[in-house]
Amino acid sequence: MSLLSKVQRGRTPRPPRLLVYGTPGIGKSTFGSQAPSPVFVPTEDGLDEIDCAKFPLAATLDEVLAAIAELRTQPHDFETVVLDSLDWLERLIWDRVCAEFIGQEHREGRRRLRPWATRTPSPTGARSSTNSTCCVRSAAWWSC
């Protein structure tokens, strides 16, 4: 069978995937709350003033993945998932990577830290939408 016989025509409908980028307080989360039947997976506080369905604040990457897995495997009425915010999700990913690789180096007797495996925490240690060390926030949402 030739490759030309596998050529397809037409559109393939897929749910939208959006990345919303902007300064704090500009309305990214509010915008996400206006999507069809949204549920938030929050990685930072800041949803207190928005009437929305939300999972508990995720403090680890495992908690984010568990929320997404629950949405994939359990029946629900949500049509949109909002990850709020991506910059804090990135920090959770880095925390996981650093814990895995630094922990492995310690178990193997190697104590040297690689420069890419370190990050500077917030001066206050807080995970807040008012954190002055990061002036740009982002949120992502997509339809289920």
N, CA, C and O atoms as CSV, one atom per row, in Angstrom:
chain,resi,resn,atom,element,x,y,z
A,1,MET,N,N,0.848,-1.169,0.000
A,1,MET,CA,C,0.000,0.000,0.000
A,1,MET,C,C,0.901,1.242,0.000
A,1,MET,O,O,1.801,1.360,0.832
A,2,SER,N,N,0.661,2.140,-0.912
A,2,SER,CA,C,1.503,3.319,-1.026
A,2,SER,C,C,1.114,4.367,0.012
A,2,SER,O,O,0.001,4.366,0.537
A,3,LEU,N,N,2.040,5.239,0.286
A,3,LEU,CA,C,1.794,6.331,1.225
A,3,LEU,C,C,0.727,7.285,0.694
A,3,LEU,O,O,-0.027,7.859,1.480
A,4,LEU,N,N,0.650,7.463,-0.614
A,4,LEU,CA,C,-0.372,8.334,-1.202
A,4,LEU,C,C,-1.782,7.832,-0.924
A,4,LEU,O,O,-2.711,8.634,-0.835
A,5,SER,N,N,-1.957,6.543,-0.789
A,5,SER,CA,C,-3.290,6.005,-0.512
A,5,SER,C,C,-3.740,6.328,0.919
A,5,SER,O,O,-4.917,6.167,1.244
A,6,LYS,N,N,-2.815,6.781,1.775
A,6,LYS,CA,C,-3.146,7.109,3.159
A,6,LYS,C,C,-3.397,8.603,3.377
A,6,LYS,O,O,-3.685,9.028,4.496
A,7,VAL,N,N,-3.290,9.386,2.325
A,7,VAL,CA,C,-3.529,10.824,2.437
A,7,VAL,C,C,-4.987,11.060,2.810
A,7,VAL,O,O,-5.899,10.481,2.219
A,8,GLN,N,N,-5.189,11.929,3.808
A,8,GLN,CA,C,-6.541,12.240,4.281
A,8,GLN,C,C,-6.917,13.657,3.880
A,8,GLN,O,O,-6.053,14.516,3.708
A,9,ARG,N,N,-8.190,13.885,3.736
A,9,ARG,CA,C,-8.709,15.215,3.430
A,9,ARG,C,C,-9.731,15.602,4.493
A,9,ARG,O,O,-10.290,14.761,5.197
A,10,GLY,N,N,-9.946,16.887,4.575
A,10,GLY,CA,C,-10.969,17.377,5.494
A,10,GLY,C,C,-10.381,17.833,6.814
A,10,GLY,O,O,-9.182,17.715,7.067
A,11,ARG,N,N,-11.261,18.354,7.640
A,11,ARG,CA,C,-10.865,18.876,8.932
A,11,ARG,C,C,-11.014,17.809,10.001
A,11,ARG,O,O,-11.883,16.942,9.914
A,12,THR,N,N,-10.168,17.880,10.996
A,12,THR,CA,C,-10.259,16.997,12.144
A,12,THR,C,C,-10.629,17.853,13.342
A,12,THR,O,O,-9.791,18.613,13.827
A,13,PRO,N,N,-11.858,17.756,13.835
A,13,PRO,CA,C,-12.258,18.599,14.960
A,13,PRO,C,C,-11.509,18.211,16.236
A,13,PRO,O,O,-11.424,17.036,16.594
A,14,ARG,N,N,-10.982,19.206,16.897
A,14,ARG,CA,C,-10.278,19.003,18.159
A,14,ARG,C,C,-10.680,20.112,19.127
A,14,ARG,O,O,-10.994,21.223,18.702
A,15,PRO,N,N,-10.670,19.817,20.412
A,15,PRO,CA,C,-11.005,20.866,21.378
A,15,PRO,C,C,-9.917,21.946,21.388
A,15,PRO,O,O,-8.748,21.648,21.144
A,16,PRO,N,N,-10.294,23.186,21.666
A,16,PRO,CA,C,-9.290,24.261,21.691
A,16,PRO,C,C,-8.349,24.117,22.871
A,16,PRO,O,O,-8.742,23.640,23.936
A,17,ARG,N,N,-7.118,24.528,22.682
A,17,ARG,CA,C,-6.110,24.602,23.737
A,17,ARG,C,C,-5.560,26.022,23.701
A,17,ARG,O,O,-5.032,26.471,22.684
A,18,LEU,N,N,-5.691,26.718,24.819
A,18,LEU,CA,C,-5.297,28.117,24.857
A,18,LEU,C,C,-4.251,28.350,25.933
A,18,LEU,O,O,-4.259,27.695,26.975
A,19,LEU,N,N,-3.363,29.276,25.677
A,19,LEU,CA,C,-2.425,29.775,26.674
A,19,LEU,C,C,-2.699,31.263,26.804
A,19,LEU,O,O,-2.626,32.002,25.822
A,20,VAL,N,N,-3.015,31.700,28.014
A,20,VAL,CA,C,-3.299,33.105,28.265
A,20,VAL,C,C,-2.135,33.663,29.070
A,20,VAL,O,O,-1.770,33.119,30.112
A,21,TYR,N,N,-1.556,34.753,28.580
A,21,TYR,CA,C,-0.345,35.310,29.158
A,21,TYR,C,C,-0.583,36.768,29.491
A,21,TYR,O,O,-1.137,37.502,28.672
A,22,GLY,N,N,-0.180,37.207,30.671
A,22,GLY,CA,C,-0.354,38.613,31.011
A,22,GLY,C,C,0.114,38.928,32.413
A,22,GLY,O,O,0.517,38.044,33.169
A,23,THR,N,N,0.052,40.197,32.744
A,23,THR,CA,C,0.496,40.665,34.054
A,23,THR,C,C,-0.513,40.269,35.126
A,23,THR,O,O,-1.667,39.981,34.810
A,24,PRO,N,N,-0.090,40.251,36.403
A,24,PRO,CA,C,-1.008,39.891,37.487
A,24,PRO,C,C,-2.219,40.816,37.524
A,24,PRO,O,O,-2.091,42.028,37.352
A,25,GLY,N,N,-3.384,40.242,37.748
A,25,GLY,CA,C,-4.605,41.016,37.912
A,25,GLY,C,C,-5.276,41.461,36.628
A,25,GLY,O,O,-6.263,42.196,36.677
A,26,ILE,N,N,-4.774,41.041,35.494
A,26,ILE,CA,C,-5.338,41.514,34.217
A,26,ILE,C,C,-6.612,40.749,33.832
A,26,ILE,O,O,-7.374,41.218,32.987
A,27,GLY,N,N,-6.855,39.573,34.441
A,27,GLY,CA,C,-8.092,38.845,34.186
A,27,GLY,C,C,-7.924,37.486,33.529
A,27,GLY,O,O,-8.872,36.971,32.935
A,28,LYS,N,N,-6.741,36.894,33.620
A,28,LYS,CA,C,-6.519,35.579,32.985
A,28,LYS,C,C,-7.413,34.515,33.609
A,28,LYS,O,O,-8.057,33.744,32.898
A,29,SER,N,N,-7.453,34.473,34.937
A,29,SER,CA,C,-8.286,33.473,35.614
A,29,SER,C,C,-9.767,33.755,35.387
A,29,SER,O,O,-10.554,32.827,35.202
A,30,THR,N,N,-10.145,35.016,35.401
A,30,THR,CA,C,-11.533,35.380,35.117
A,30,THR,C,C,-11.913,34.935,33.714
A,30,THR,O,O,-13.009,34.420,33.493
A,31,PHE,N,N,-11.012,35.134,32.774
A,31,PHE,CA,C,-11.241,34.683,31.399
A,31,PHE,C,C,-11.459,33.167,31.374
A,31,PHE,O,O,-12.389,32.684,30.728
A,32,GLY,N,N,-10.606,32.419,32.076
A,32,GLY,CA,C,-10.758,30.963,32.140
A,32,GLY,C,C,-12.063,30.545,32.787
A,32,GLY,O,O,-12.648,29.527,32.416
A,33,SER,N,N,-12.523,31.329,33.759
A,33,SER,CA,C,-13.781,30.982,34.440
A,33,SER,C,C,-14.998,31.168,33.535
A,33,SER,O,O,-16.083,30.672,33.840
A,34,GLN,N,N,-14.819,31.880,32.430
A,34,GLN,CA,C,-15.916,32.097,31.490
A,34,GLN,C,C,-15.993,31.000,30.425
A,34,GLN,O,O,-16.909,31.006,29.603
A,35,ALA,N,N,-15.057,30.073,30.429
A,35,ALA,CA,C,-15.078,28.954,29.484
A,35,ALA,C,C,-16.249,28.029,29.826
A,35,ALA,O,O,-16.799,28.116,30.924
A,36,PRO,N,N,-16.631,27.158,28.914
A,36,PRO,CA,C,-17.739,26.238,29.193
A,36,PRO,C,C,-17.429,25.292,30.357
A,36,PRO,O,O,-16.437,24.566,30.307
A,37,SER,N,N,-18.244,25.290,31.382
A,37,SER,CA,C,-18.153,24.396,32.552
A,37,SER,C,C,-16.708,24.174,33.008
A,37,SER,O,O,-16.211,23.052,32.920
A,38,PRO,N,N,-16.030,25.207,33.488
A,38,PRO,CA,C,-14.615,25.051,33.841
A,38,PRO,C,C,-14.404,24.456,35.226
A,38,PRO,O,O,-15.238,24.611,36.118
A,39,VAL,N,N,-13.287,23.781,35.388
A,39,VAL,CA,C,-12.777,23.386,36.702
A,39,VAL,C,C,-11.309,23.798,36.723
A,39,VAL,O,O,-10.574,23.560,35.765
A,40,PHE,N,N,-10.896,24.411,37.811
A,40,PHE,CA,C,-9.523,24.896,37.956
A,40,PHE,C,C,-8.671,23.877,38.685
A,40,PHE,O,O,-9.129,23.217,39.618
A,41,VAL,N,N,-7.428,23.755,38.250
A,41,VAL,CA,C,-6.387,23.028,38.974
A,41,VAL,C,C,-5.405,24.122,39.406
A,41,VAL,O,O,-4.496,24.467,38.651
A,42,PRO,N,N,-5.580,24.674,40.623
A,42,PRO,CA,C,-4.763,25.811,41.031
A,42,PRO,C,C,-3.393,25.383,41.565
A,42,PRO,O,O,-3.284,24.422,42.327
A,43,THR,N,N,-2.366,26.101,41.156
A,43,THR,CA,C,-1.020,25.885,41.684
A,43,THR,C,C,-0.562,27.113,42.455
A,43,THR,O,O,0.549,27.130,42.986
A,44,GLU,N,N,-1.391,28.129,42.523
A,44,GLU,CA,C,-1.146,29.322,43.341
A,44,GLU,C,C,-2.486,29.808,43.860
A,44,GLU,O,O,-3.536,29.524,43.284
A,45,ASP,N,N,-2.430,30.555,44.972
A,45,ASP,CA,C,-3.692,31.107,45.456
A,45,ASP,C,C,-4.068,32.293,44.583
A,45,ASP,O,O,-3.229,32.801,43.840
A,46,GLY,N,N,-5.279,32.729,44.657
A,46,GLY,CA,C,-5.702,33.846,43.842
A,46,GLY,C,C,-7.074,33.662,43.228
A,46,GLY,O,O,-7.537,34.523,42.480
A,47,LEU,N,N,-7.734,32.545,43.532
A,47,LEU,CA,C,-9.071,32.303,42.986
A,47,LEU,C,C,-10.172,32.666,43.975
A,47,LEU,O,O,-11.346,32.394,43.723
A,48,ASP,N,N,-9.806,33.271,45.085
A,48,ASP,CA,C,-10.777,33.544,46.146
A,48,ASP,C,C,-11.941,34.412,45.688
A,48,ASP,O,O,-13.062,34.239,46.167
A,49,GLU,N,N,-11.700,35.326,44.787
A,49,GLU,CA,C,-12.741,36.260,44.357
A,49,GLU,C,C,-13.501,35.790,43.115
A,49,GLU,O,O,-14.383,36.491,42.619
A,50,ILE,N,N,-13.158,34.607,42.620
A,50,ILE,CA,C,-13.811,34.089,41.414
A,50,ILE,C,C,-14.703,32.924,41.801
A,50,ILE,O,O,-14.250,31.977,42.444
A,51,ASP,N,N,-15.969,32.989,41.414
A,51,ASP,CA,C,-16.914,31.905,41.682
A,51,ASP,C,C,-16.663,30.804,40.656
A,51,ASP,O,O,-17.085,30.912,39.504
A,52,CYS,N,N,-15.972,29.740,41.081
A,52,CYS,CA,C,-15.613,28.670,40.145
A,52,CYS,C,C,-15.430,27.359,40.895
A,52,CYS,O,O,-15.241,27.336,42.112
A,53,ALA,N,N,-15.489,26.268,40.139
A,53,ALA,CA,C,-15.161,24.951,40.687
A,53,ALA,C,C,-13.644,24.811,40.652
A,53,ALA,O,O,-13.003,25.156,39.659
A,54,LYS,N,N,-13.079,24.307,41.733
A,54,LYS,CA,C,-11.623,24.177,41.777
A,54,LYS,C,C,-11.209,23.028,42.682
A,54,LYS,O,O,-11.848,22.746,43.696
A,55,PHE,N,N,-10.139,22.384,42.294
A,55,PHE,CA,C,-9.505,21.382,43.140
A,55,PHE,C,C,-8.785,22.119,44.268
A,55,PHE,O,O,-8.588,23.330,44.175
A,56,PRO,N,N,-8.387,21.412,45.336
A,56,PRO,CA,C,-7.563,22.055,46.363
A,56,PRO,C,C,-6.239,22.523,45.759
A,56,PRO,O,O,-5.773,21.973,44.761
A,57,LEU,N,N,-5.642,23.540,46.372
A,57,LEU,CA,C,-4.370,24.090,45.912
A,57,LEU,C,C,-3.334,22.976,45.813
A,57,LEU,O,O,-3.061,22.289,46.797
A,58,ALA,N,N,-2.761,22.799,44.637
A,58,ALA,CA,C,-1.759,21.751,44.415
A,58,ALA,C,C,-0.391,22.265,44.862
A,58,ALA,O,O,0.080,23.297,44.384
A,59,ALA,N,N,0.232,21.549,45.768
A,59,ALA,CA,C,1.546,21.927,46.275
A,59,ALA,C,C,2.661,21.107,45.646
A,59,ALA,O,O,3.839,21.423,45.814
A,60,THR,N,N,2.294,20.051,44.919
A,60,THR,CA,C,3.289,19.202,44.269
A,60,THR,C,C,2.806,18.844,42.866
A,60,THR,O,O,1.621,18.951,42.551
A,61,LEU,N,N,3.744,18.420,42.041
A,61,LEU,CA,C,3.384,17.974,40.698
A,61,LEU,C,C,2.472,16.759,40.768
A,61,LEU,O,O,1.569,16.618,39.943
A,62,ASP,N,N,2.693,15.881,41.735
A,62,ASP,CA,C,1.830,14.704,41.884
A,62,ASP,C,C,0.373,15.101,42.125
A,62,ASP,O,O,-0.535,14.441,41.622
A,63,GLU,N,N,0.141,16.172,42.886
A,63,GLU,CA,C,-1.230,16.622,43.131
A,63,GLU,C,C,-1.875,17.156,41.852
A,63,GLU,O,O,-3.066,16.943,41.624
A,64,VAL,N,N,-1.100,17.845,41.024
A,64,VAL,CA,C,-1.617,18.324,39.737
A,64,VAL,C,C,-1.966,17.136,38.851
A,64,VAL,O,O,-3.050,17.083,38.270
A,65,LEU,N,N,-1.049,16.189,38.752
A,65,LEU,CA,C,-1.280,15.016,37.905
A,65,LEU,C,C,-2.444,14.177,38.410
A,65,LEU,O,O,-3.179,13.597,37.612
A,66,ALA,N,N,-2.618,14.107,39.725
A,66,ALA,CA,C,-3.742,13.353,40.285
A,66,ALA,C,C,-5.075,14.007,39.916
A,66,ALA,O,O,-6.043,13.314,39.602
A,67,ALA,N,N,-5.124,15.338,39.955
A,67,ALA,CA,C,-6.354,16.046,39.574
A,67,ALA,C,C,-6.677,15.796,38.106
A,67,ALA,O,O,-7.828,15.537,37.756
A,68,ILE,N,N,-5.668,15.872,37.252
A,68,ILE,CA,C,-5.887,15.634,35.823
A,68,ILE,C,C,-6.295,14.183,35.575
A,68,ILE,O,O,-7.172,13.915,34.754
A,69,ALA,N,N,-5.664,13.254,36.278
A,69,ALA,CA,C,-6.011,11.835,36.130
A,69,ALA,C,C,-7.451,11.580,36.566
A,69,ALA,O,O,-8.169,10.797,35.945
A,70,GLU,N,N,-7.863,12.247,37.636
A,70,GLU,CA,C,-9.245,12.101,38.116
A,70,GLU,C,C,-10.234,12.568,37.047
A,70,GLU,O,O,-11.267,11.935,36.826
A,71,LEU,N,N,-9.909,13.669,36.394
A,71,LEU,CA,C,-10.778,14.169,35.332
A,71,LEU,C,C,-10.812,13.229,34.136
A,71,LEU,O,O,-11.830,13.118,33.453
A,72,ARG,N,N,-9.708,12.562,33.887
A,72,ARG,CA,C,-9.661,11.637,32.746
A,72,ARG,C,C,-10.397,10.338,33.018
A,72,ARG,O,O,-10.947,9.735,32.097
A,73,THR,N,N,-10.417,9.897,34.274
A,73,THR,CA,C,-10.937,8.562,34.559
A,73,THR,C,C,-12.323,8.540,35.206
A,73,THR,O,O,-13.017,7.525,35.138
A,74,GLN,N,N,-12.732,9.641,35.828
A,74,GLN,CA,C,-14.002,9.651,36.543
A,74,GLN,C,C,-15.051,10.449,35.769
A,74,GLN,O,O,-14.718,11.435,35.111
A,75,PRO,N,N,-16.305,10.034,35.844
A,75,PRO,CA,C,-17.360,10.807,35.177
A,75,PRO,C,C,-17.527,12.178,35.850
A,75,PRO,O,O,-17.446,12.292,37.073
A,76,HIS,N,N,-17.758,13.202,35.042
A,76,HIS,CA,C,-17.963,14.550,35.564
A,76,HIS,C,C,-18.677,15.381,34.505
A,76,HIS,O,O,-18.827,14.960,33.358
A,77,ASP,N,N,-19.112,16.564,34.912
A,77,ASP,CA,C,-19.826,17.460,34.009
A,77,ASP,C,C,-18.963,18.616,33.515
A,77,ASP,O,O,-19.466,19.496,32.816
A,78,PHE,N,N,-17.684,18.636,33.859
A,78,PHE,CA,C,-16.810,19.727,33.436
A,78,PHE,C,C,-16.478,19.587,31.958
A,78,PHE,O,O,-16.305,18.481,31.444
A,79,GLU,N,N,-16.392,20.728,31.287
A,79,GLU,CA,C,-16.032,20.743,29.876
A,79,GLU,C,C,-14.674,21.387,29.631
A,79,GLU,O,O,-14.110,21.248,28.545
A,80,THR,N,N,-14.144,22.092,30.630
A,80,THR,CA,C,-12.896,22.828,30.480
A,80,THR,C,C,-12.033,22.626,31.711
A,80,THR,O,O,-12.535,22.631,32.835
A,81,VAL,N,N,-10.731,22.446,31.502
A,81,VAL,CA,C,-9.758,22.368,32.586
A,81,VAL,C,C,-8.883,23.614,32.502
A,81,VAL,O,O,-8.361,23.948,31.439
A,82,VAL,N,N,-8.731,24.296,33.634
A,82,VAL,CA,C,-7.897,25.499,33.687
A,82,VAL,C,C,-6.743,25.231,34.649
A,82,VAL,O,O,-6.958,24.994,35.837
A,83,LEU,N,N,-5.517,25.269,34.127
A,83,LEU,CA,C,-4.317,25.165,34.968
A,83,LEU,C,C,-3.907,26.583,35.326
A,83,LEU,O,O,-3.570,27.377,34.447
A,84,ASP,N,N,-3.933,26.903,36.608
A,84,ASP,CA,C,-3.715,28.283,37.031
A,84,ASP,C,C,-2.735,28.307,38.208
A,84,ASP,O,O,-3.141,28.015,39.333
A,85,SER,N,N,-1.556,28.618,38.004
A,85,SER,CA,C,-0.955,29.222,36.824
A,85,SER,C,C,0.197,28.358,36.314
A,85,SER,O,O,0.712,27.502,37.034
A,86,LEU,N,N,0.582,28.588,35.093
A,86,LEU,CA,C,1.653,27.789,34.504
A,86,LEU,C,C,3.008,28.109,35.090
A,86,LEU,O,O,3.858,27.222,35.165
A,87,ASP,N,N,3.247,29.347,35.511
A,87,ASP,CA,C,4.560,29.646,36.082
A,87,ASP,C,C,4.757,28.900,37.404
A,87,ASP,O,O,5.867,28.460,37.702
A,88,TRP,N,N,3.681,28.752,38.207
A,88,TRP,CA,C,3.812,27.965,39.427
A,88,TRP,C,C,3.862,26.466,39.107
A,88,TRP,O,O,4.524,25.709,39.817
A,89,LEU,N,N,3.182,26.038,38.064
A,89,LEU,CA,C,3.286,24.636,37.649
A,89,LEU,C,C,4.720,24.332,37.235
A,89,LEU,O,O,5.245,23.265,37.552
A,90,GLU,N,N,5.354,25.260,36.530
A,90,GLU,CA,C,6.749,25.060,36.142
A,90,GLU,C,C,7.629,24.870,37.380
A,90,GLU,O,O,8.535,24.037,37.379
A,91,ARG,N,N,7.365,25.632,38.419
A,91,ARG,CA,C,8.153,25.487,39.655
A,91,ARG,C,C,7.944,24.115,40.285
A,91,ARG,O,O,8.882,23.518,40.813
A,92,LEU,N,N,6.721,23.622,40.228
A,92,LEU,CA,C,6.464,22.278,40.764
A,92,LEU,C,C,7.194,21.219,39.946
A,92,LEU,O,O,7.686,20.235,40.497
A,93,ILE,N,N,7.265,21.420,38.638
A,93,ILE,CA,C,8.003,20.488,37.780
A,93,ILE,C,C,9.486,20.529,38.128
A,93,ILE,O,O,10.126,19.485,38.258
A,94,TRP,N,N,10.037,21.748,38.280
A,94,TRP,CA,C,11.456,21.859,38.653
A,94,TRP,C,C,11.711,21.242,40.019
A,94,TRP,O,O,12.737,20.592,40.221
A,95,ASP,N,N,10.791,21.435,40.959
A,95,ASP,CA,C,10.953,20.804,42.275
A,95,ASP,C,C,11.060,19.296,42.133
A,95,ASP,O,O,11.903,18.668,42.774
A,96,ARG,N,N,10.213,18.711,41.299
A,96,ARG,CA,C,10.229,17.262,41.087
A,96,ARG,C,C,11.545,16.824,40.452
A,96,ARG,O,O,12.170,15.866,40.908
A,97,VAL,N,N,11.967,17.532,39.390
A,97,VAL,CA,C,13.213,17.175,38.694
A,97,VAL,C,C,14.390,17.284,39.646
A,97,VAL,O,O,15.227,16.384,39.703
A,98,CYS,N,N,14.461,18.370,40.387
A,98,CYS,CA,C,15.572,18.552,41.315
A,98,CYS,C,C,15.565,17.473,42.391
A,98,CYS,O,O,16.614,16.924,42.727
A,99,ALA,N,N,14.392,17.165,42.932
A,99,ALA,CA,C,14.306,16.137,43.974
A,99,ALA,C,C,14.757,14.782,43.444
A,99,ALA,O,O,15.466,14.049,44.132
A,100,GLU,N,N,14.349,14.448,42.225
A,100,GLU,CA,C,14.734,13.156,41.659
A,100,GLU,C,C,16.231,13.076,41.394
A,100,GLU,O,O,16.879,12.105,41.784
A,101,PHE,N,N,16.789,14.094,40.731
A,101,PHE,CA,C,18.188,14.013,40.341
A,101,PHE,C,C,19.136,14.310,41.490
A,101,PHE,O,O,20.175,13.661,41.602
A,102,ILE,N,N,18.811,15.268,42.344
A,102,ILE,CA,C,19.676,15.549,43.476
A,102,ILE,C,C,19.611,14.392,44.448
A,102,ILE,O,O,20.639,13.976,44.983
A,103,GLY,N,N,18.420,13.862,44.686
A,103,GLY,CA,C,18.284,12.702,45.567
A,103,GLY,C,C,19.058,11.508,45.049
A,103,GLY,O,O,19.668,10.784,45.835
A,104,GLN,N,N,19.049,11.286,43.738
A,104,GLN,CA,C,19.787,10.179,43.133
A,104,GLN,C,C,21.288,10.381,43.326
A,104,GLN,O,O,22.012,9.433,43.631
A,105,GLU,N,N,21.751,11.612,43.149
A,105,GLU,CA,C,23.172,11.877,43.332
A,105,GLU,C,C,23.586,11.602,44.767
A,105,GLU,O,O,24.673,11.072,44.998
A,106,HIS,N,N,22.752,11.946,45.735
A,106,HIS,CA,C,23.080,11.685,47.134
A,106,HIS,C,C,23.121,10.185,47.412
A,106,HIS,O,O,24.002,9.707,48.127
A,107,ARG,N,N,22.164,9.439,46.844
A,107,ARG,CA,C,22.149,7.986,47.049
A,107,ARG,C,C,23.368,7.327,46.431
A,107,ARG,O,O,23.866,6.325,46.944
A,108,GLU,N,N,23.850,7.891,45.325
A,108,GLU,CA,C,25.005,7.313,44.642
A,108,GLU,C,C,26.321,7.876,45.156
A,108,GLU,O,O,27.383,7.544,44.629
A,109,GLY,N,N,26.264,8.723,46.178
A,109,GLY,CA,C,27.489,9.252,46.761
A,109,GLY,C,C,28.051,10.467,46.042
A,109,GLY,O,O,29.129,10.940,46.402
A,110,ARG,N,N,27.358,10.986,45.040
A,110,ARG,CA,C,27.808,12.194,44.351
A,110,ARG,C,C,27.112,13.382,44.983
A,110,ARG,O,O,25.883,13.427,45.016
A,111,ARG,N,N,27.860,14.333,45.478
A,111,ARG,CA,C,27.281,15.451,46.212
A,111,ARG,C,C,27.269,16.750,45.420
A,111,ARG,O,O,26.744,17.754,45.903
A,112,ARG,N,N,27.825,16.758,44.235
A,112,ARG,CA,C,27.915,17.987,43.442
A,112,ARG,C,C,26.543,18.350,42.867
A,112,ARG,O,O,25.876,17.502,42.273
A,113,LEU,N,N,26.126,19.584,43.036
A,113,LEU,CA,C,24.869,20.060,42.463
A,113,LEU,C,C,25.148,20.697,41.116
A,113,LEU,O,O,26.103,21.459,40.969
A,114,ARG,N,N,24.339,20.394,40.157
A,114,ARG,CA,C,24.481,21.011,38.841
A,114,ARG,C,C,23.806,22.376,38.869
A,114,ARG,O,O,22.787,22.537,39.541
A,115,PRO,N,N,24.339,23.352,38.165
A,115,PRO,CA,C,23.730,24.688,38.181
A,115,PRO,C,C,22.271,24.697,37.723
A,115,PRO,O,O,21.472,25.474,38.243
A,116,TRP,N,N,21.910,23.844,36.756
A,116,TRP,CA,C,20.537,23.833,36.260
A,116,TRP,C,C,19.586,23.213,37.256
A,116,TRP,O,O,18.371,23.339,37.110
A,117,ALA,N,N,20.113,22.546,38.265
A,117,ALA,CA,C,19.258,21.849,39.223
A,117,ALA,C,C,19.030,22.668,40.483
A,117,ALA,O,O,18.623,22.121,41.508
A,118,THR,N,N,19.283,23.959,40.425
A,118,THR,CA,C,19.035,24.810,41.580
A,118,THR,C,C,18.106,25.936,41.167
A,118,THR,O,O,18.084,26.351,40.008
A,119,ARG,N,N,17.356,26.411,42.110
A,119,ARG,CA,C,16.505,27.564,41.834
A,119,ARG,C,C,16.410,28.390,43.098
A,119,ARG,O,O,16.561,27.866,44.201
A,120,THR,N,N,16.162,29.661,42.943
A,120,THR,CA,C,16.040,30.555,44.072
A,120,THR,C,C,14.585,30.629,44.491
A,120,THR,O,O,13.732,31.009,43.689
A,121,PRO,N,N,14.282,30.270,45.741
A,121,PRO,CA,C,12.886,30.346,46.179
A,121,PRO,C,C,12.452,31.790,46.372
A,121,PRO,O,O,13.270,32.708,46.416
A,122,SER,N,N,11.157,31.961,46.486
A,122,SER,CA,C,10.598,33.277,46.771
A,122,SER,C,C,11.181,33.789,48.089
A,122,SER,O,O,11.381,32.995,49.008
A,123,PRO,N,N,11.458,35.092,48.212
A,123,PRO,CA,C,12.005,35.624,49.460
A,123,PRO,C,C,11.109,35.345,50.655
A,123,PRO,O,O,11.603,35.159,51.767
A,124,THR,N,N,9.814,35.313,50.447
A,124,THR,CA,C,8.890,35.071,51.551
A,124,THR,C,C,8.559,33.596,51.699
A,124,THR,O,O,8.018,33.181,52.724
A,125,GLY,N,N,8.879,32.798,50.683
A,125,GLY,CA,C,8.520,31.394,50.700
A,125,GLY,C,C,7.068,31.155,50.353
A,125,GLY,O,O,6.620,30.010,50.298
A,126,ALA,N,N,6.333,32.217,50.119
A,126,ALA,CA,C,4.891,32.095,49.850
A,126,ALA,C,C,4.645,31.839,48.378
A,126,ALA,O,O,5.409,32.272,47.516
A,127,ARG,N,N,3.552,31.118,48.106
A,127,ARG,CA,C,3.112,30.906,46.729
A,127,ARG,C,C,1.885,31.775,46.560
A,127,ARG,O,O,0.763,31.349,46.833
A,128,SER,N,N,2.103,32.975,46.118
A,128,SER,CA,C,1.006,33.931,46.066
A,128,SER,C,C,0.957,34.645,44.740
A,128,SER,O,O,1.982,34.832,44.085
A,129,SER,N,N,-0.231,35.043,44.343
A,129,SER,CA,C,-0.372,35.804,43.113
A,129,SER,C,C,0.214,37.201,43.265
A,129,SER,O,O,0.378,37.912,42.274
A,130,THR,N,N,0.532,37.605,44.495
A,130,THR,CA,C,1.137,38.915,44.712
A,130,THR,C,C,2.647,38.804,44.899
A,130,THR,O,O,3.288,39.777,45.296
A,131,ASN,N,N,3.217,37.652,44.625
A,131,ASN,CA,C,4.653,37.435,44.773
A,131,ASN,C,C,5.421,38.425,43.899
A,131,ASN,O,O,5.255,38.433,42.679
A,132,SER,N,N,6.253,39.253,44.510
A,132,SER,CA,C,6.927,40.312,43.763
A,132,SER,C,C,8.080,39.798,42.917
A,132,SER,O,O,8.607,40.544,42.091
A,133,THR,N,N,8.491,38.540,43.097
A,133,THR,CA,C,9.626,38.046,42.323
A,133,THR,C,C,9.227,37.623,40.920
A,133,THR,O,O,10.097,37.401,40.078
A,134,CYS,N,N,7.955,37.508,40.650
A,134,CYS,CA,C,7.521,37.111,39.313
A,134,CYS,C,C,6.408,38.046,38.878
A,134,CYS,O,O,5.321,38.048,39.456
A,135,CYS,N,N,6.684,38.830,37.866
A,135,CYS,CA,C,5.713,39.857,37.504
A,135,CYS,C,C,4.786,39.422,36.381
A,135,CYS,O,O,3.865,40.167,36.046
A,136,VAL,N,N,4.983,38.261,35.787
A,136,VAL,CA,C,4.113,37.813,34.703
A,136,VAL,C,C,3.527,36.463,35.082
A,136,VAL,O,O,4.250,35.563,35.509
A,137,ARG,N,N,2.251,36.325,34.929
A,137,ARG,CA,C,1.548,35.074,35.232
A,137,ARG,C,C,0.913,34.549,33.949
A,137,ARG,O,O,0.695,35.304,33.002
A,138,SER,N,N,0.625,33.278,33.926
A,138,SER,CA,C,-0.063,32.703,32.786
A,138,SER,C,C,-0.992,31.604,33.268
A,138,SER,O,O,-0.789,31.026,34.336
A,139,ALA,N,N,-1.988,31.328,32.491
A,139,ALA,CA,C,-2.919,30.253,32.779
A,139,ALA,C,C,-3.214,29.540,31.471
A,139,ALA,O,O,-3.168,30.146,30.400
A,140,ALA,N,N,-3.513,28.277,31.560
A,140,ALA,CA,C,-3.849,27.516,30.352
A,140,ALA,C,C,-5.174,26.830,30.587
A,140,ALA,O,O,-5.493,26.435,31.709
A,141,TRP,N,N,-5.933,26.692,29.540
A,141,TRP,CA,C,-7.159,25.912,29.647
A,141,TRP,C,C,-7.452,25.232,28.338
A,141,TRP,O,O,-7.049,25.690,27.268
A,142,TRP,N,N,-8.156,24.136,28.441
A,142,TRP,CA,C,-8.566,23.409,27.269
A,142,TRP,C,C,-9.852,22.678,27.565
A,142,TRP,O,O,-10.200,22.439,28.721
A,143,SER,N,N,-10.541,22.333,26.523
A,143,SER,CA,C,-11.814,21.618,26.665
A,143,SER,C,C,-11.553,20.133,26.805
A,143,SER,O,O,-10.607,19.590,26.234
A,144,CYS,N,N,-12.408,19.493,27.575
A,144,CYS,CA,C,-12.269,18.045,27.793
A,144,CYS,C,C,-12.782,17.281,26.590
A,144,CYS,O,O,-12.751,16.050,26.581
